Each structure stands twice: as C-alpha cells, then as structure tokens.
Amino acid sequence: MAQQVKIWFDDEGDFLEVRFSDKSGFMRETKNDAVMERVDEDGNILGFSIMQVSRLAGQKPLVAELTPA
C-alpha cells in the first residue's frame, strides 16, 4: 500500500516541512543545524523540516540523519 507524504514550503519563511504522518509530535534537533526531525512521544519519526532552504541552491546535497528512538 502506498504511503502519503505531505510537503509544505513557505517561501517567505524559507522553510520546508515533510510529514510522513499526521500523528501529534514535536520537533527535535539533528546534527545538522538546518534540519529538525518531527517525532512522536515514542521517538518514531513523523517527518522533518529544513530551515533556510534557499541557501542550499547550487550547493552539495544536504545530508542529515534522522534517528528513531
């Protein structure tokens, strides 16, 4: 079965968010300052966000590890 992914981009805030689930959760830091991961209370990954997306234009790929609990 296919999984739905929701993607939001706020060009004014220069912010991208990708959600794999609509479950409630919270954001936590990753090792990359531009990336936050969205997790539920058990630490399962629900999505991620990227701040200052425009600074990535023309650069090497952004790499971040999303680590479940």
CYANA upper distance limits for C-alpha pairs under 8 A (distance plus 0.5 A):
  3 GLN  CA     20 PHE  CA      8.20
  4 GLN  CA     20 PHE  CA      7.21
  4 GLN  CA     21 SER  CA      8.45
  5 VAL  CA     18 VAL  CA      7.43
  5 VAL  CA     19 ARG  CA      6.25
  5 VAL  CA     20 PHE  CA      5.38
  5 VAL  CA     21 SER  CA      7.84
  6 LYS  CA     18 VAL  CA      6.18
  6 LYS  CA     19 ARG  CA      5.61
  6 LYS  CA     20 PHE  CA      7.13
  7 ILE  CA     16 LEU  CA      7.80
  7 ILE  CA     17 GLU  CA      6.17
  7 ILE  CA     18 VAL  CA      4.97
  7 ILE  CA     19 ARG  CA      6.93
  8 TRP  CA     16 LEU  CA      6.20
  8 TRP  CA     17 GLU  CA      5.65
  8 TRP  CA     18 VAL  CA      7.01
  9 PHE  CA     14 ASP  CA      7.95
  9 PHE  CA     15 PHE  CA      6.29
  9 PHE  CA     16 LEU  CA      4.96
  9 PHE  CA     17 GLU  CA      6.96
 10 ASP  CA     14 ASP  CA      6.13
 10 ASP  CA     15 PHE  CA      5.69
 10 ASP  CA     16 LEU  CA      6.92
 11 ASP  CA     15 PHE  CA      7.09
 13 GLY  CA     52 GLN  CA      8.31
 14 ASP  CA     51 MET  CA      6.85
 14 ASP  CA     52 GLN  CA      5.52
 14 ASP  CA     53 VAL  CA      6.07
 14 ASP  CA     54 SER  CA      6.98
 15 PHE  CA     49 SER  CA      7.70
 15 PHE  CA     50 ILE  CA      6.35
 15 PHE  CA     51 MET  CA      5.24
 15 PHE  CA     52 GLN  CA      6.43
 15 PHE  CA     53 VAL  CA      6.46
 16 LEU  CA     49 SER  CA      5.99
 16 LEU  CA     50 ILE  CA      5.65
 16 LEU  CA     51 MET  CA      7.10
 16 LEU  CA     53 VAL  CA      7.33
 17 GLU  CA     47 GLY  CA      8.00
 17 GLU  CA     48 PHE  CA      6.37
 17 GLU  CA     49 SER  CA      4.65
 17 GLU  CA     50 ILE  CA      6.91
 18 VAL  CA     47 GLY  CA      5.87
 18 VAL  CA     48 PHE  CA      5.92
 18 VAL  CA     49 SER  CA      6.66
 19 ARG  CA     38 ARG  CA      8.46
 19 ARG  CA     46 LEU  CA      6.38
 19 ARG  CA     47 GLY  CA      4.62
 19 ARG  CA     48 PHE  CA      7.03
 20 PHE  CA     46 LEU  CA      5.74
 20 PHE  CA     47 GLY  CA      5.79
 21 SER  CA     46 LEU  CA      5.78
 21 SER  CA     47 GLY  CA      7.64
 22 ASP  CA     46 LEU  CA      8.11
 23 LYS  CA     40 ASP  CA      7.71
 23 LYS  CA     46 LEU  CA      7.81
 24 SER  CA     40 ASP  CA      6.88
 25 GLY  CA     38 ARG  CA      6.79
 25 GLY  CA     39 VAL  CA      5.74
 25 GLY  CA     40 ASP  CA      4.72
 25 GLY  CA     41 GLU  CA      6.99
 25 GLY  CA     46 LEU  CA      7.98
 26 PHE  CA     38 ARG  CA      5.91
 26 PHE  CA     39 VAL  CA      6.12
 26 PHE  CA     40 ASP  CA      6.97
 26 PHE  CA     41 GLU  CA      8.45
 27 MET  CA     36 MET  CA      6.58
 27 MET  CA     37 GLU  CA      5.99
 27 MET  CA     38 ARG  CA      4.92
 27 MET  CA     39 VAL  CA      6.89
 28 ARG  CA     36 MET  CA      6.09
 28 ARG  CA     37 GLU  CA      5.98
 28 ARG  CA     38 ARG  CA      6.95
 28 ARG  CA     39 VAL  CA      7.96
 29 GLU  CA     33 ASP  CA      7.94
 29 GLU  CA     35 VAL  CA      7.48
 29 GLU  CA     36 MET  CA      5.37
 29 GLU  CA     37 GLU  CA      6.97
 30 THR  CA     35 VAL  CA      6.65
 30 THR  CA     36 MET  CA      6.21
 30 THR  CA     37 GLU  CA      7.27
 30 THR  CA     64 ALA  CA      7.76
 30 THR  CA     65 GLU  CA      7.69
 30 THR  CA     66 LEU  CA      7.66
 31 LYS  CA     35 VAL  CA      8.44
 31 LYS  CA     64 ALA  CA      7.55
 31 LYS  CA     65 GLU  CA      8.05
 32 ASN  CA     36 MET  CA      8.49
 32 ASN  CA     63 VAL  CA      8.28
 32 ASN  CA     64 ALA  CA      6.49
 34 ALA  CA     50 ILE  CA      5.96
 34 ALA  CA     51 MET  CA      5.56
 34 ALA  CA     52 GLN  CA      7.41
 35 VAL  CA     48 PHE  CA      7.47
 35 VAL  CA     49 SER  CA      6.16
 35 VAL  CA     50 ILE  CA      5.18
 35 VAL  CA     51 MET  CA      7.00
 35 VAL  CA     64 ALA  CA      7.53
 36 MET  CA     48 PHE  CA      6.11
 36 MET  CA     49 SER  CA      5.76
 36 MET  CA     50 ILE  CA      7.11
 37 GLU  CA     45 ILE  CA      7.48
 37 GLU  CA     46 LEU  CA      8.17
 37 GLU  CA     47 GLY  CA      6.46
 37 GLU  CA     48 PHE  CA      4.66
 37 GLU  CA     49 SER  CA      6.84
 37 GLU  CA     66 LEU  CA      7.07
 38 ARG  CA     45 ILE  CA      6.45
 38 ARG  CA     46 LEU  CA      5.76
 38 ARG  CA     47 GLY  CA      5.43
 38 ARG  CA     48 PHE  CA      5.78
 38 ARG  CA     49 SER  CA      8.17
 39 VAL  CA     43 GLY  CA      5.73
 39 VAL  CA     44 ASN  CA      5.76
 39 VAL  CA     45 ILE  CA      4.98
 39 VAL  CA     46 LEU  CA      5.62
 39 VAL  CA     47 GLY  CA      7.55
 40 ASP  CA     44 ASN  CA      5.98
 40 ASP  CA     45 ILE  CA      7.26
 40 ASP  CA     46 LEU  CA      7.25
 42 ASP  CA     69 ALA  CA      7.42
 43 GLY  CA     68 PRO  CA      6.06
 43 GLY  CA     69 ALA  CA      5.05
 44 ASN  CA     68 PRO  CA      5.78
 44 ASN  CA     69 ALA  CA      6.84
 45 ILE  CA     66 LEU  CA      7.88
 45 ILE  CA     67 THR  CA      8.05
 45 ILE  CA     68 PRO  CA      6.37
 52 GLN  CA     56 LEU  CA      8.20
 53 VAL  CA     57 ALA  CA      8.13
 56 LEU  CA     60 LYS  CA      8.11
 56 LEU  CA     61 PRO  CA      8.21
 56 LEU  CA     62 LEU  CA      7.84
